[in-house]
C-alpha cells in the first residue's frame, strides 16, 4: 500500500488512464494490442460503410485521407 495525503492507495497490475493501458512492468504489449484492436474495428466499420458506395465517392474519400 502507498499512502498519499493520509489515504491508502492500492497497487494494481494495470490501469487504464486517458485511453492508454499502463502496466507496473512498464511494457507496452497490452496497450499496443488494444490499439491494434481499435484500428481493426475502425477499418471494418469503414469497409462496411463504403461497401456499396459509388467508386468516385470511395476515390474522393481516399484522396482526402492521403493528402
Number of C-alpha atoms within 10 A of each C-alpha: 9 9 9 8 5 7 9 10 10 8 10 10 8 13 13 10 8 7 10 14 17 18 16 10 8 8 11 13 11 14 16 13 11 14 15 12 12 12 12 11 12 12 12 12 12 11 11 11 10 14 11 9 10 9 11 9 11 14 10 11 12 11 10 9 7 7 5
